[in-house]
Amino acid sequence: MKKTTDTCDFVTGFRHSAPYIHAHRGCTFVIGFTGEAIADEHFAGLIHDFALLHSLGIRLVLVHGARPQIEQRLKERGVESRYAHGLRITDDDALPCVKEAVGTVRVDLEALLSMGVANTPMSGARIRVASGNFVTAQPVGVREGVDYCHTGQVRRIDGVAIRQQLEDQRIVLLSPLGYSPTGEVFNLSAEEVAMHAAIELRADKLILLLDGPGLAQGRKPVRQLSPSDAERLLTGRRSLPEDLARHLSSATQAAKRGVRRAHLVTRSIDGALLQELFTRDGVGTLITTDVYEGLRPATIDDVGGILELIAPLEAEGVLVRRSRERLEMEIDHFLVVERDGMTIACAALYPYTEEAVGELACLAVHPDYRGEDRGDNLLAAIERRAQDNGVRQLFVLTTQTAHWFRERGFAPASVDDLPVKRRGLYNYQRKSKVFIKALEDR
Ligand SMILES: CC(C)(COP(=O)(O)OP(=O)(O)OC[C@H]1O[C@@H](n2cnc3c(N)ncnc32)[C@H](O)[C@@H]1OP(=O)(O)O)[C@@H](O)C(=O)NCCC(=O)NCCS
């Protein structure tokens, strides 16, 4: 079968994104973006990406900002734009500008999302949008002698009503405005609305799109942070750009309060949102309390914990027996997942550098902690480690877990496919099956 390079790239990319398409279906994502993003000439591309996510069965809550649009109105009306501690002061003159600007942006977004016109990638896709009084607000009040007037903070999000709209397959559009039970209107920060919505809905993801570049340490992008690492960054000596800090703070609070994954993604890369969601490494920064953050190379102090974890599996014959001495000698090959000081999962990589292959061995997750992707996370980490070591093919020997590996891209192979050295050590009595997976170049 003849294939062009483009076709190959497409087919490979599409196949690799399939597990993510499957995993995200039915999930709730809250996506926040700024007024600057809306004003950008490439905004239509982002709208198409939202439409695509919706068509893949993802339940979407979109939260828009409107800062430049508000600034524009204030300027047109000759109203002074006032800020204190990074927060807009919305006085009686500013409030009508805020309402007009936010209202106009909302209408424009609804129109863009309704666009079923020809010549767009999503032509024909009928999208229903719901916006309304989902956000209850209260005044920020007077702080350090400054009266913030109609600037408010989120008091409550109507999760029941939003869920109902999502059930009915509508995209929910939230604006940075909230209403009080006394009938007043308050100007809110879009990140705050997005964060509270994600927490209230126990969203699978909160994704905040950044106008500027993403989080980096030196030139290296920061791919993942635990909430405590993020807090250290926020309070650390190195000051972050104000916008980035605000977004990072909202994402961190969300992650601490039950949102499993909060992402910061720069919108300056075309398709960044899709890359973040449908490729393994993504392009943004993920803030999560997931056990992945506790995944690290093992040290000699982990030997006891690993032995305890694998002993029952050795007794069952699922794993090959390893003595303490052997484990101590080979500890550098291991990765462990530690939770509250307990080793709850492990895996090892034995590279055979000459043949550019590596053995994945001793993969185990404690029975109390199975069913939450820890095995997948370990496998991904082992694959990354293998790729970093120039390994192009990963093999595994297994007696009882063949299908788990097959479902993750490993193909049946034979003992003859093993590196010579490993073949010599093959235990013919154990009759383990051999599986091999080709790794991508990095
Ligand atoms: C394999 C293992 C690491 C995966 O851990 P995990 O990520 O927490 O995932 P789970 O155990 O919840 O299993 C995830 C899925 O794989 C399936 N699975 C688990 N063990 C399996 C096996 N031996 N064969 C086939 N499928 C298996 C589960 O049924 C589940 O499928 P589902 O999502 O359709 O229900 C874990 O099951 C384990 O420690 N097993 C014992 C040790 C082992 O067999 N290691 C491999 C040695 S070569």
The ligand as an SDF file (V2000), in Angstrom:
LIG
                    3D

 48 50  0  0  0  0  0  0  0  0999 V2000
   -1.5170   -4.1900   35.2770 C   0  0  0  0  0  0  0  0  0  0  0  0
   -1.6640   -3.1560   36.3870 C   0  0  0  0  0  0  0  0  0  0  0  0
   -0.3050   -2.5490   36.7050 C   0  0  0  0  0  0  0  0  0  0  0  0
   -2.6120   -2.0340   35.9180 C   0  0  0  0  0  0  0  0  0  0  0  0
   -2.9490   -1.2240   36.9930 O   0  0  0  0  0  0  0  0  0  0  0  0
   -4.0200   -0.0170   36.8890 P   0  0  0  0  0  0  0  0  0  0  0  0
   -3.5070    1.0270   35.9670 O   0  0  0  0  0  0  0  0  0  0  0  0
   -4.3550    0.4360   38.2590 O   0  0  0  0  0  0  0  0  0  0  0  0
   -5.2520   -0.6160   36.1480 O   0  0  0  0  0  0  0  0  0  0  0  0
   -6.2940   -1.7580   36.5690 P   0  0  0  0  0  0  0  0  0  0  0  0
   -5.6760   -2.8640   37.3370 O   0  0  0  0  0  0  0  0  0  0  0  0
   -7.4670   -1.1010   37.2050 O   0  0  0  0  0  0  0  0  0  0  0  0
   -6.6870   -2.2510   35.1350 O   0  0  0  0  0  0  0  0  0  0  0  0
   -7.0390   -1.3790   34.0710 C   0  0  0  0  0  0  0  0  0  0  0  0
   -7.7400   -2.1850   33.0240 C   0  0  0  0  0  0  0  0  0  0  0  0
   -6.9070   -3.2960   32.6380 O   0  0  0  0  0  0  0  0  0  0  0  0
   -7.5710   -4.4920   32.9180 C   0  0  0  0  0  0  0  0  0  0  0  0
   -6.6040   -5.4740   33.4510 N   0  0  0  0  0  0  0  0  0  0  0  0
   -6.0380   -5.4930   34.6760 C   0  0  0  0  0  0  0  0  0  0  0  0
   -5.2470   -6.5500   34.7780 N   0  0  0  0  0  0  0  0  0  0  0  0
   -5.3280   -7.2180   33.6340 C   0  0  0  0  0  0  0  0  0  0  0  0
   -4.7800   -8.4160   33.1550 C   0  0  0  0  0  0  0  0  0  0  0  0
   -3.9790   -9.1510   33.8980 N   0  0  0  0  0  0  0  0  0  0  0  0
   -5.0670   -8.8030   31.9000 N   0  0  0  0  0  0  0  0  0  0  0  0
   -5.9040   -8.0960   31.1240 C   0  0  0  0  0  0  0  0  0  0  0  0
   -6.4880   -6.9380   31.5240 N   0  0  0  0  0  0  0  0  0  0  0  0
   -6.2000   -6.5080   32.7740 C   0  0  0  0  0  0  0  0  0  0  0  0
   -8.6270   -4.1950   33.9520 C   0  0  0  0  0  0  0  0  0  0  0  0
   -9.7080   -5.0970   33.8840 O   0  0  0  0  0  0  0  0  0  0  0  0
   -9.0360   -2.8090   33.5390 C   0  0  0  0  0  0  0  0  0  0  0  0
   -9.8840   -2.8440   32.4370 O   0  0  0  0  0  0  0  0  0  0  0  0
  -11.2300   -1.9850   32.3730 P   0  0  0  0  0  0  0  0  0  0  0  0
  -10.7660   -0.5650   32.4620 O   0  0  0  0  0  0  0  0  0  0  0  0
  -11.8080   -2.3530   31.0650 O   0  0  0  0  0  0  0  0  0  0  0  0
  -12.0180   -2.4040   33.5450 O   0  0  0  0  0  0  0  0  0  0  0  0
   -2.2820   -3.7800   37.6740 C   0  0  0  0  0  0  0  0  0  0  0  0
   -3.4790   -4.4410   37.3230 O   0  0  0  0  0  0  0  0  0  0  0  0
   -1.3590   -4.7430   38.3780 C   0  0  0  0  0  0  0  0  0  0  0  0
   -0.5630   -4.3540   39.2100 O   0  0  0  0  0  0  0  0  0  0  0  0
   -1.4990   -6.0420   38.0740 N   0  0  0  0  0  0  0  0  0  0  0  0
   -0.6860   -7.0620   38.6930 C   0  0  0  0  0  0  0  0  0  0  0  0
    0.7450   -7.0160   38.2610 C   0  0  0  0  0  0  0  0  0  0  0  0
    0.9420   -7.3290   36.8070 C   0  0  0  0  0  0  0  0  0  0  0  0
    0.2250   -8.1120   36.2140 O   0  0  0  0  0  0  0  0  0  0  0  0
    1.9880   -6.6880   36.2400 N   0  0  0  0  0  0  0  0  0  0  0  0
    2.4330   -6.9420   34.9050 C   0  0  0  0  0  0  0  0  0  0  0  0
    3.5840   -7.8770   35.0160 C   0  0  0  0  0  0  0  0  0  0  0  0
    4.2600   -8.2620   33.4860 S   0  0  0  0  0  0  0  0  0  0  0  0
  1  2  1  0
  2  3  1  0
  2  4  1  0
  2 36  1  0
  4  5  1  0
  5  6  1  0
  6  7  2  0
  6  8  1  0
  6  9  1  0
  9 10  1  0
 10 11  2  0
 10 12  1  0
 10 13  1  0
 13 14  1  0
 14 15  1  0
 15 16  1  0
 15 30  1  0
 16 17  1  0
 17 18  1  0
 17 28  1  0
 18 19  1  0
 18 27  1  0
 19 20  2  0
 20 21  1  0
 21 22  1  0
 21 27  2  0
 22 23  1  0
 22 24  2  0
 24 25  1  0
 25 26  2  0
 26 27  1  0
 28 29  1  0
 28 30  1  0
 30 31  1  0
 31 32  1  0
 32 33  2  0
 32 34  1  0
 32 35  1  0
 36 37  1  0
 36 38  1  0
 38 39  2  0
 38 40  1  0
 40 41  1  0
 41 42  1  0
 42 43  1  0
 43 44  2  0
 43 45  1  0
 45 46  1  0
 46 47  1  0
 47 48  1  0
M  END
$$$$
